[in-house]
Amino acid sequence: MSDELWRLTAVEAVALLAKREISPLDLVEASARRIAQVEPAVNALPTLCLDRARDHARRIMSGAACDATDEAGWLAGLPVSIKDLTDVAGVRTTYGSPIFADHVPAKSHPLVERIERKGGIVVAKSNTPEFGAGGSTFNEVFGRTRNPWNTSLTCGGSTGGGSVSVATGEVWLAHGSDHGGSLRRPGTYCSTVGIRPSAGRVTRGTSNNLYSPQSVQGPMARNVADLALFLDAMAGFCPYDPMTFDAPAVSFSAAVANPVAPKRVAFSADFGGRFDLDRDIRDICTKMARRFEELGCIVEKASPDFGPVDEVFMALRSQQFVVDRELQIEQHRDRIKPDIVWNTELGLKQTTSRLAWAERERAALFRRMAEFFKTYDLLVTPGAPTAAFDVNLRAPATIAGKKLENYMSGSTLNSAITVTGSPAIAVPCGFDQFGRPVGLQLVGRPRGEAALLQAASLYEGLVGLDRLLPIDPRPGTVPPSR
């Protein structure tokens, strides 16, 4: 059985840990063997901390690190990966930047401390684009992370390493973050699940943008029940993040165990013709969204009015880049990738009046979404406008035959939802003609993660694609652009 432990779901593994039929050390060693097998093909977990993980496993086994045993989200000694944007004490943490190539933090991020207190064992740091900026996971420190369904393709970004680490069975759960789709796009490209929680659901701890709801932390997994378990481990008030609030009285795992289907589901392929997407994606997602009808849901084509959401998102994103990167660019401009410099300088050039306009538009969109959710319980969209592209590209060459204006211009499906403040989850829904994963993005009411996870779980049960994971990495070629 020890050779097959990597095939277990996280929920199954935690149940066996609770019954002491396996030990945390068994899982750490199973993870180490699996990492050694698949890393050469995918480059998802470039930094390992296995001795540190073994020490943590032994502490849990001795009962010295089990104070959260009876709390929701107790992981009981389950190995996880942490995105390389997030500090782990004593472990090389580079943020994907050559500026920090040799950085080893003395203290862990508050979320890592919470995960470890809940019995999660950190075995590795997962690869990410430089400072998490980009829809393809590569950087000058560790190189490119490859899609396990076809290693010639990208896994998406920026939680690409995390998505690949769970898809291939290197770990059972992966930590990540999301600004313009960084938990959702890798889920879509790798046929995993990733949820962008509501702002404040999970601590951001050390962020300099503590009062902005744009960037959030969250989990990735192979299936929705595992995702709910990890969200339970992450959720709750943190004294270092003023936007956080208490975890729910009923755990997300309990909600998923007793799911209730949404009554009315809205589907929009392109937010009322607001942007382009490849024909295959449109056709597959339109067909697969209709499967909610098999759950007794009313499914209708409908979209909120998103207004000038692209411009709003870029104004707010650029301001966040100024907060995060202005001082680094002053000191290390020649060592930071051009996309980050461009996005930061865009923020430096915009006026306070422009920022005020963006804030007013964001507030108006939030109010329109609140009205929309009085009619619909769930909004469903494609997870991405195109399938996974060449791993050597920073963004798709084209979408629906049209060239992109910049590296973010193909992300509206995800970034528009970021601006609304709604939680959103990526769920697999099929494959295109070249065998590339296709996914849906399910969007719920603010702080409505329980209902959102329930809907995702019921949909997952219909489609059954979670049962294809974990997989061995597969070589392939890049399909032609269309």
MIDREN-54720 format. One line per 5 residues: number of its first residue (from 1); their letters; for each residue z, x, y of C-alpha. Coordinates in Angstrom, 1 decimal, m for minus. Each point is the difference from the previous one (the first is absolute). Layout:
BEGIN
NUM) A) Z X Y; ...
// end
This chain:
BEGIN
1) MSDEL) 0.0 0.0 0.0; 0.7 2.9 2.4; m3.7 0.8 0.2; m0.7 m3.6 1.1; 2.7 m0.6 2.5
6) WRLTA) m2.5 0.4 2.9; m1.7 m3.2 m1.1; 3.1 m2.1 0.6; 0.1 m2.2 3.1; 2.9 0.9 2.4
11) VEAVA) 1.8 m3.3 m0.9; m0.3 0.9 m3.7; 1.2 3.5 0.5; 3.0 m1.1 2.1; 1.0 m2.5 m2.6
16) LLAKR) 0.0 2.7 m2.7; 2.0 2.3 2.3; 2.5 m2.8 0.5; 0.4 m0.4 m3.7; 0.2 3.8 m0.4
21) EISPL) m2.9 0.0 m2.5; m1.5 2.7 2.1; 1.5 2.3 2.6; m1.0 1.0 3.5; m0.7 3.5 m1.3
26) DLVEA) m2.4 m1.4 m2.6; m2.0 m1.6 2.8; 0.1 3.1 2.2; m1.4 2.1 m2.9; m2.6 m2.7 m0.8
31) SARRI) m1.1 0.0 3.6; m0.2 3.8 0.0; m2.3 0.0 m3.0; m2.2 m2.7 1.4; m0.3 1.8 3.3
36) AQVEP) m1.0 3.2 m1.7; m2.7 m1.9 m1.9; m1.7 m1.9 2.9; 0.7 2.0 3.2; m2.9 2.4 m0.5
41) AVNAL) m2.4 m3.0 0.2; 1.6 m1.9 2.8; 2.2 2.1 2.2; 2.4 m2.8 0.8; 3.4 1.8 m0.1
46) PTLCL) m0.5 3.5 1.4; 3.7 0.7 0.4; 2.4 m0.4 m2.9; 3.8 0.1 0.0; 0.7 m0.3 m3.7
51) DRARD) 3.2 2.1 m0.2; 1.4 m2.0 2.8; m1.0 m3.2 m1.9; 1.6 1.3 m3.2; 3.3 0.6 1.9
56) HARRI) m0.1 m3.5 1.4; m0.7 m1.4 m3.4; 3.0 1.7 m1.5; 2.2 m1.3 2.8; m1.0 m3.5 m0.7
61) MSGAA) 0.5 0.5 m3.7; 3.5 1.3 0.7; 0.8 m3.1 2.1; 0.4 2.1 3.2; m2.9 m1.6 1.9
66) CDATD) 0.3 m3.6 m1.1; 1.8 m1.7 2.9; m3.0 m2.4 0.5; m0.2 m1.1 m3.6; 0.7 m3.7 0.7
71) EAGWL) m2.2 m0.2 3.1; m3.5 m1.5 0.2; m2.7 2.7 m0.4; 2.1 2.2 m2.3; m2.5 2.4 m1.6
76) AGLPV) 2.4 1.6 m2.5; m1.7 3.4 0.0; m3.7 m0.9 0.3; m2.2 2.8 1.3; m1.9 m0.8 3.3
81) SIKDL) m2.3 1.9 2.4; 0.6 0.3 3.8; m2.8 0.2 2.5; m0.3 3.5 1.5; 0.7 m1.5 3.5
86) TDVAG) 3.6 m0.6 m1.0; 2.7 2.6 m0.2; 1.7 0.7 m3.3; 2.9 2.5 0.3; m0.8 3.4 m1.4
91) VRTTY) m3.6 m0.9 m0.9; m3.1 1.3 1.8; m1.2 m2.8 2.4; m3.2 0.8 1.9; m1.1 m3.3 1.5
96) GSPIF) m3.4 1.1 m1.1; m0.2 2.5 2.9; m0.5 3.7 0.0; 2.5 0.2 2.8; 2.7 m1.1 m2.5
101) ADHVP) m1.4 1.7 m3.1; 3.2 1.8 m0.8; 2.5 m2.6 1.3; 3.0 m0.7 m2.2; 2.4 m2.6 1.6
106) AKSHP) 3.7 0.3 m0.5; 0.6 m3.8 0.1; m1.8 m2.9 m1.6; m1.5 m2.9 1.9; 2.4 m3.1 0.0
111) LVERI) m2.4 m1.9 m2.3; m0.1 2.8 m2.5; 3.9 0.0 0.1; m0.1 m3.7 m0.7; m2.5 0.3 m2.9
116) ERKGG) 2.0 2.8 m1.6; 3.3 m2.0 0.4; m1.8 m2.9 m1.7; m0.7 2.3 m3.0; m3.5 1.1 0.8
121) IVVAK) m0.7 3.6 m1.0; m2.4 1.9 2.2; m2.3 2.1 m2.1; m2.8 0.8 2.4; m1.5 m0.3 3.5
126) SNTPE) m3.3 m1.9 0.1; m3.0 1.1 2.0; m1.0 m1.5 3.3; m2.4 0.6 2.8; 1.2 2.2 2.9
131) FGAGG) 2.9 m1.9 1.6; m1.2 m3.1 m2.0; m3.0 m0.5 2.2; m3.1 m1.0 m1.9; m1.5 m2.3 m2.7
136) STFNE) m0.6 2.9 m2.5; 2.7 2.2 m1.3; m0.7 3.7 0.8; 1.5 2.8 2.0; m0.2 3.7 0.6
141) VFGRT) 3.2 0.7 m1.9; m0.7 m1.6 m3.3; m3.6 m1.2 0.0; m1.4 m3.3 m1.2; 1.6 m2.6 m2.3
146) RNPWN) m2.5 m1.7 m2.3; m0.4 m3.6 m1.3; 1.0 m0.2 m3.7; m2.7 m2.7 m0.7; m2.7 2.5 1.1
151) TSLTC) 1.2 3.4 1.2; m3.1 0.4 2.2; 1.4 m2.7 2.3; 2.9 m0.2 2.5; 3.2 m1.8 m0.9
156) GGSTG) 0.3 m1.2 3.6; 2.7 0.9 2.4; 2.5 0.7 1.2; 2.2 m0.7 m3.0; m2.8 1.2 m2.3
161) GGSVS) 2.2 2.4 m2.0; 2.6 m2.7 m0.6; m2.6 m2.5 m1.3; m1.6 2.5 m2.3; 3.5 1.1 m1.3
166) VATGE) 0.8 m3.5 m1.3; m3.6 m0.8 m1.1; 0.0 3.0 m2.3; 3.5 m0.3 m1.3; 1.4 3.1 1.7
171) VWLAH) 2.9 m2.1 1.3; 1.0 m3.6 m0.2; 0.4 m0.7 3.7; m1.4 1.5 3.2; 1.4 0.0 3.5
176) GSDHG) m2.5 m0.3 2.9; m0.5 m1.1 3.6; m2.6 m2.2 1.8; m1.3 m0.1 3.5; m3.6 m1.2 m0.3
181) GSLRR) m0.1 m0.6 m3.7; 1.5 3.0 m1.6; 1.8 m1.9 m2.8; m2.7 m2.6 m0.4; m3.3 2.0 0.0
186) PGTYC) 1.1 2.5 m2.7; 1.2 m3.0 m2.1; m3.4 m1.6 0.4; m1.9 3.2 m0.9; 2.2 0.9 m3.0
191) STVGI) 0.7 m3.5 m1.4; 3.8 0.4 0.7; 2.2 m2.3 2.1; 1.5 1.0 3.4; 1.9 m2.1 2.5
196) RPSAG) 0.2 0.5 3.7; 3.4 m1.7 0.7; 1.0 m1.7 3.2; 1.3 2.4 2.7; 3.6 0.7 m0.5
201) RVTRG) 0.0 m0.9 m3.7; 0.1 3.7 m1.0; 1.5 2.8 2.2; m2.2 2.4 1.8; 3.0 2.1 0.8
206) TSNNL) m1.1 3.1 1.8; m3.1 m1.4 1.8; m0.5 0.6 3.7; m1.6 m3.5 0.2; 3.1 m1.8 m1.1
211) YSPQS) m0.7 m3.1 2.2; m3.7 m0.4 m1.1; m0.8 m2.3 m2.9; m3.3 1.7 m0.7; 1.0 2.5 m2.7
216) VQGPM) 2.2 m1.0 m2.9; 1.2 1.5 m3.3; m0.5 m1.7 m3.3; m0.7 0.2 m3.8; m2.9 0.4 m2.3
221) ARNVA) m0.1 m0.8 m3.7; m2.1 m1.0 m3.0; 1.0 m3.7 0.1; 1.7 m2.5 2.2; 3.3 m0.1 m1.9
226) DLALF) 0.3 3.7 0.3; m0.9 m0.2 3.7; 2.8 m2.6 0.6; 2.5 2.2 m1.8; m0.8 3.0 2.3
231) LDAMA) 0.0 m2.2 3.1; 3.5 m1.1 m1.0; 1.0 3.7 m0.2; m1.3 0.6 3.5; 0.9 m3.1 1.9
236) GFCPY) 3.0 m0.4 2.3; 1.7 0.9 3.2; 0.1 3.6 1.1; 2.1 1.2 2.9; m2.8 2.5 0.9
241) DPMTF) m2.6 m2.7 0.5; 0.7 m2.7 2.6; m2.6 m2.4 m1.4; 1.4 m0.1 m3.5; 1.9 m3.0 m1.3
246) DAPAV) 2.0 m0.9 m3.2; m1.7 m0.3 m3.4; m0.5 m3.6 m1.1; 2.7 m1.9 m1.9; m2.5 m0.6 m2.8
251) SFSAA) m1.7 3.1 m1.2; m3.7 0.4 0.0; 0.1 0.6 m3.7; 1.8 m3.3 m0.5; m2.6 m1.7 2.1
256) VANPV) m2.9 1.4 m2.0; 1.8 m1.0 m3.3; m0.2 m3.6 1.2; m3.2 m0.3 1.9; m1.1 m3.0 2.1
261) APKRV) m3.8 m0.3 0.7; m1.1 m0.5 3.6; m1.3 m3.4 0.8; m2.8 0.8 2.5; m1.9 3.2 0.0
266) AFSAD) m2.4 1.2 2.7; m2.8 2.4 m0.9; m1.9 2.0 2.5; m2.5 2.7 m1.0; m0.5 1.3 3.5
271) FGGRF) 2.2 m1.9 2.5; m2.7 m2.3 1.1; m2.8 2.6 0.1; 2.0 2.5 1.9; m1.2 3.1 m2.0
276) DLDRD) m2.3 1.1 m2.8; 0.8 0.5 m3.6; m2.1 1.0 m3.0; m1.7 m2.9 m1.9; 1.6 0.9 m3.3
281) IRDIC) 3.5 m0.1 1.6; m0.7 m3.3 1.7; m1.3 m1.6 m3.2; 2.7 1.2 m2.3; 2.9 m0.8 2.4
286) TKMAR) m1.4 m3.4 0.8; m0.3 m0.9 m3.7; 3.4 1.5 m0.9; 1.9 m1.7 2.9; m1.0 m3.3 m1.5
291) RFEEL) 2.1 0.8 m3.1; 3.0 m1.2 2.0; m1.3 m3.5 m0.8; 1.0 0.7 m3.6; 3.6 0.1 1.2
296) GCIVE) m0.4 m3.5 1.6; m0.5 1.4 3.5; m2.3 m1.5 2.6; m2.3 2.8 1.0; m2.0 m0.3 3.3
301) KASPD) m2.1 2.3 2.1; 2.0 0.5 3.1; 1.0 2.8 2.4; 2.5 0.4 2.8; m1.5 0.9 3.4
306) FGPVD) 0.5 3.7 0.1; m1.3 0.4 3.6; m0.8 3.6 1.1; 2.1 1.4 m2.9; m2.0 3.2 m0.4
311) EVFMA) 0.6 1.0 3.6; 3.6 m1.0 m0.2; 0.7 2.0 m3.1; m1.6 3.1 1.3; 1.9 m0.2 3.3
316) LRSQQ) 3.3 m0.3 m1.8; m0.9 2.5 m2.6; m1.0 2.6 2.6; 3.2 m0.5 1.9; 1.9 0.7 m3.3
321) FVVDR) m2.0 3.2 m0.4; 1.0 1.1 3.5; 3.7 m0.5 m0.9; m0.5 1.9 m3.4; m2.6 2.6 0.8
326) ELQIE) m0.2 0.8 3.7; 2.4 3.0 m0.1; m1.5 1.4 m3.2; m3.5 m0.1 1.4; 1.2 1.9 3.1
331) QHRDR) 1.3 2.7 m2.3; m2.3 0.0 m3.0; m3.3 m1.8 1.1; m2.2 2.4 m2.0; 2.0 m0.7 m3.2
336) IKPDI) m0.1 m3.8 0.1; m3.0 m1.9 m1.3; m2.4 m1.5 2.5; 0.6 m3.7 m0.9; 3.7 0.4 1.0
341) VWNTE) m0.9 1.8 3.3; m2.5 m2.7 0.8; 2.4 m2.9 m0.7; 2.8 1.7 2.0; m2.3 0.7 3.0
346) LGLKQ) m1.2 m3.6 m0.1; 3.6 m1.0 0.5; 0.6 2.6 2.8; m3.0 m1.4 1.9; 0.9 m3.7 m0.2
351) TTSRL) 1.8 m1.6 2.9; 3.3 m1.8 0.0; m1.9 m3.1 0.9; m2.1 0.4 m3.2; 3.2 0.3 m2.0
356) AWAER) 1.5 m3.0 1.6; m3.2 m2.0 m0.8; 0.3 1.2 m3.7; 3.6 m1.2 m0.2; m0.9 m3.4 1.5
361) ERAAL) m2.8 m0.4 m2.5; 2.2 1.1 m2.9; 2.6 m2.7 1.0; m2.7 m2.6 0.3; m1.4 0.9 m3.4
366) FRRMA) 3.5 m0.3 m1.6; 0.3 m3.5 1.5; m3.4 m1.0 m1.4; 1.0 1.3 m3.4; 3.2 m2.0 0.1
371) EFFKT) m2.1 m3.1 0.6; m2.4 0.9 m2.8; 2.8 0.3 m2.5; 1.1 m3.5 0.8; m3.2 m1.1 m1.8
376) YDLLV) m0.4 2.8 m2.6; 2.5 1.7 m2.2; m2.2 3.0 m0.7; m2.9 1.8 1.6; m2.3 1.9 m2.4
381) TPGAP) m2.6 2.6 1.0; m1.9 2.8 m1.7; 2.2 3.1 m0.3; m2.7 2.2 1.5; m3.5 m0.4 1.4
386) TAAFD) m1.5 2.5 m2.4; 0.9 1.5 m3.4; 1.2 3.6 m0.4; m2.4 2.5 1.5; m0.8 3.7 m0.5
391) VNLRA) 3.3 2.1 m0.2; m1.6 2.6 2.3; m0.4 m2.5 2.9; 2.8 m0.9 2.5; m1.3 m3.6 0.2
396) PATIA) m2.8 m2.1 m1.5; m3.4 1.1 1.1; m1.0 m3.6 0.6; 1.2 m3.5 m0.4; m2.6 m2.6 m0.7
401) GKKLE) m2.6 2.6 0.9; 1.5 0.7 3.5; 1.6 3.3 1.1; 3.6 0.0 1.1; 0.9 0.7 3.7
406) NYMSG) 3.1 2.0 m0.9; 2.3 0.6 m3.0; 2.0 m3.2 0.6; m2.9 m2.4 0.7; m0.2 m1.0 m3.6
411) STLNS) 3.6 m1.0 m0.3; 0.1 m3.3 1.9; 0.8 m2.1 m3.1; 3.3 1.9 m0.3; 0.8 1.1 3.6
416) AITVT) m0.4 m3.6 1.3; 2.8 m1.1 m2.3; 2.1 2.9 1.2; m0.2 m1.5 3.5; 1.1 m3.4 m1.2
421) GSPAI) 3.4 1.3 m1.3; m0.6 m1.8 m3.3; 0.8 1.6 m3.4; m3.1 0.7 m2.2; m0.6 1.1 m3.5
426) AVPCG) m3.0 1.5 m1.8; m0.7 m1.5 m3.4; m2.9 1.0 m2.4; m2.6 m2.7 m0.5; m2.9 1.8 m1.9
431) FDQFG) m2.6 2.7 0.0; m3.4 0.4 1.7; m3.2 0.8 m1.9; 0.8 3.7 0.1; 3.5 m0.5 m1.6
436) RPVGL) 1.9 0.5 3.3; 3.2 m2.0 0.5; m0.1 m3.0 2.4; 3.1 m1.7 1.4; 1.3 m2.8 2.0
441) QLVGR) 2.4 0.1 2.9; 2.5 m2.8 0.0; 1.8 m0.7 3.3; 3.2 m2.0 0.4; 2.3 m1.2 2.7
446) PRGEA) 2.2 2.6 1.9; 3.0 0.9 m2.2; m1.6 m2.1 m2.7; m0.2 2.8 m2.6; 1.6 m2.1 m2.8
451) ALLQA) m2.7 m2.7 0.2; m2.7 2.6 0.4; 1.1 1.8 m3.1; 0.2 m3.2 m1.9; m3.5 m0.9 0.8
456) ASLYE) m1.2 3.5 m0.9; 1.9 m0.1 m3.3; m1.6 m3.4 m1.0; m3.5 1.3 1.0; 0.6 3.2 m1.9
461) GLVGL) 0.8 m2.1 m3.1; m3.3 m1.8 0.3; m2.1 3.2 0.4; 1.9 2.3 m2.3; m1.4 3.3 1.5
466) DRLLP) 3.5 1.5 0.1; m0.2 0.4 m3.8; m2.8 2.6 0.4; 2.5 2.5 1.5; 1.0 2.7 m0.3
471) IDPRP) m3.3 1.8 m0.6; m1.3 3.5 m0.8; m2.1 1.5 2.9; m3.7 m0.6 m0.5; m2.8 2.2 1.3
476) GTVPP) m3.0 m1.7 1.7; m2.6 0.2 2.6; m0.2 m1.5 3.6; m1.9 m3.3 0.0; m2.9 m0.2 2.5
481) SR) 0.8 m1.4 3.5; m1.2 m3.5 0.7
// end
